[in-house]
Every structure is written in structure tokens, then in C-alpha cells.
Amino acid sequence: MTKQSRPFLPRQHSNVQRRDILKLMGAGGIALSAAGLGFAPRLAAQDAATVAFWATATLDIGDKWAEFAKQNGVTPEFTDNGNDLGPVIARLAAGNANDLFDIGGFQGGAEKELARQGVIIPWDTAKMPNYESVWQWAKDIPYLKHDGKQYGIPAVINADSIIYRPDKLGKIDSYGAIFDPKLKGRVAMEDAWINSAIFTAMYLKESENQPIADPGNLSESELGLVMEFLIKHKSDGQFRTFWNGWEQGVQLVADEEVDAMTGWEPIVYEGRKRGLQVEYAAPVEGYEGWGNNMVLLKGAGDRGVSDTAHTFVNGLLGGMYGCELGQARGYLVPTDNNVAYAKAHPEEYKPEDVEKLAEHVKAKFAGKIYWQNARPDNFQLYEEWWQKLRNA
């Protein structure tokens, strides 16, 4: 999943320096300076503590962070990490990311590797009372723990499938549509193995009876089978394109360049906003489940802001963030606190809509799910195969 991107915000100073600079700013210069630096939400709640939050862009709630800070006493300095886990891990392992950021919001699967490298540290769930409200099946996501310690907190979950045009295709209920020669040149997949390889593996396992054990963690032979299948279809001209990033994904749908493509559910909502008939399939092969998990960077511990980071993540699970993210993106924070918050604030969020979203996502996970894995055992082979696909 990743998702929406925007230009990377350069950070010329350490978090402490940036915070000190902003404390020293005069009231008259705050508005202009904050706008220029991109820190407006933080300055809206100057009394709040700050954490440097390095996450996928779709986790940003913009101006609403000010209200979040008012309620929780912590506001983030948000930076889009680009949603590409490879460069993220490289910056943590060999770059300066731990000097700049306190909390990561990453696609799930890399927790074990990051923990082994010592670049993230465990959470103490006792410091986050709202963690008790997280749905049990979300707590049971397999890669959140390593050596019995909690390294990932499931802050956002969803399950992905196929975006399609019912006015052009009727009802679609299989990934087979993506590979149907009748739709040659009118389908697309994402230019990312993390999503496209698992979708293809799910189709081959469930509908073509191919010997695949776990579509999210392919063996060398399974990966070869999946990638050769994709390369053949690409060479045959099956795909309109392999799209990259939120804007291109939305544009393919908005410009009616494709009739079906694997992708993220918010693209469906965006297409509907633009007046198009767009649906999200419930495939017989199942959904790709994914999570954006919160990880505590080692630098936060080194700088003594670990408790503030716990307060921030506890706030993410408190209801307000879940309501806002659901309204803006259709993404779900896996807790009933969202509905409780909406009922207490019906002038801001419609409780029935919040509850509907929760039931919608729960229904997906009640069926067949294969979990996205951002760091499968053979991830380097995935990278090599994906480059072969790009070159095909």
C-alpha cells in the first residue's frame, strides 16, 4: 500500500534545534515562518510537546494535528517518508534518520529486521492505555513482535484489492480480470512488488491451483513462478502501465485510461468525488491485508523523548485521529474508540459513518486475507525480479 506522496521536507537541523528555533520565534513572525517551514499544525498548539513523525503521507491529518495536540498534549513534526521501505531502512541503518526522527509510521513486515539492527526499540504498551482497545486480531498481526517484545503498534489497517469501473465491466470478483486478455491494455498494476507480487501470487494460488504456500512470503521457486507470469503478461501488452504513487494512480482512473487495476481503496473514493462510477472488488481469492505500524526509533530513546512518543501513539488510538483519518482517507484505526469519539462529537463526525467504515473493514478481515509483508525472507530476490520486470 503506500500511498500519497509529496516533496520531501529537508531537515537542516536536529529536532532539538528546530524546536528551540520555534520557541524563540516572535509571535508576529510565527504565521509566515511556520508556513514556510511547514510547521503550522505544531505552532497551532505551542504548549504541546513535539515528536518528529516520519510516516507515509496518507497518515498526515494536516491542520487537524492542532486539535490532536490540544487533546493529547503532543503534536508531530510530520515528514513524508515516501512509503518505500528500502530507502527508509537504509536511512535508519546507515543514514541520519535516527538523528532526525522519533517515530516511524511504516508498512508492516520490517520490524524484525529493524529490531535486529538495533535501530528501533520496543514499546511499553503499559504506557499506552488506549492499546487495550485495539482489536485482538490487529494485535495478532504476525510481525508486530520480535523476541517477545512489542516493536510495532498497529495504527492503521485495511485490505486492498481491485479498483474497477462497473459501468464498463459489470461486477468484478477476481484478480483474473487483471490478466484477462479481453482487457488487454485496459488494466494496470502498481510498480511495487510489495503489492503486485502478492496479488499475482494470490490469484495463482487460489484460482490457478499453483503450489504457493504463503503469497506474502514467497520461496525462491514460488517467486520465479509469479514473476515469470507477470513478465509474460507485460511482454504481451496486457498492462496499460505499472503506476507509481497516489497522483498517477488517481489520474489513471480519472482520465479513464484503465477499466480495472489493483490499488488502494482511497483511489475509489477520489474517483467517486470526480463523478465516476468506481467500485472496489471483493475478490474470491481474498484481500491483501496491510498495516501501517508505529515503530519507536532508537533516537527517541537517546534523546529522552520516549515517553512523549508513547503519549503521541496513545493519542493516535484515542478516537479523534481514527475519525479524521477515516473521513479523509477511508483508512481505519483498529479500535472502537473511533465510534465512541464520534458519538461524543456528532457535530464533527457522523457516528453512523464511522461505524459503517469499521464494519466495512471488519467484513474484509472476516474473509480470506493474505498479509502484505514489506520484508519477506527473499526480499533481495524480489528486488532483482522486479527490476527484470521493469526491463522487460
Secondary structure, 3 states (H helix, E strand, C coil): CCCCCCCCCCCCCCHHHHHHHHHHCCHHHHHHHHHHHCCHHHHCCCCCEEEEEEECHHHCCHHHHHHHHHHHCEEEEEEECCCCHHHHHHHHHCCCHHHHCCEEEEECCCHHHHHHHCCEECCCHHHCHHHHHECHHHHCCHHHEECCEECCEEEEEEEEEEEECHHHHCCCCCCHHHHCHHHCCCEEEECCHHHHHHHHHHHHHHHCCCCCCCCCCCCHHHHHHHHHHHHHHHHCCCEEEEECCHHHHHHHHHCCCCCEEEECHHHHHHHHHCCCCCEECCCCCCEEEEEEEEEEEHHHHHHCCHHHHHHHHHHHCCCHHHHHHHHHHCCECCECHHHHHHHHCCCCCCHHHHHHHHHHHHHHHHCCEEECCCCCCCHHHHHHHHHHHHHC
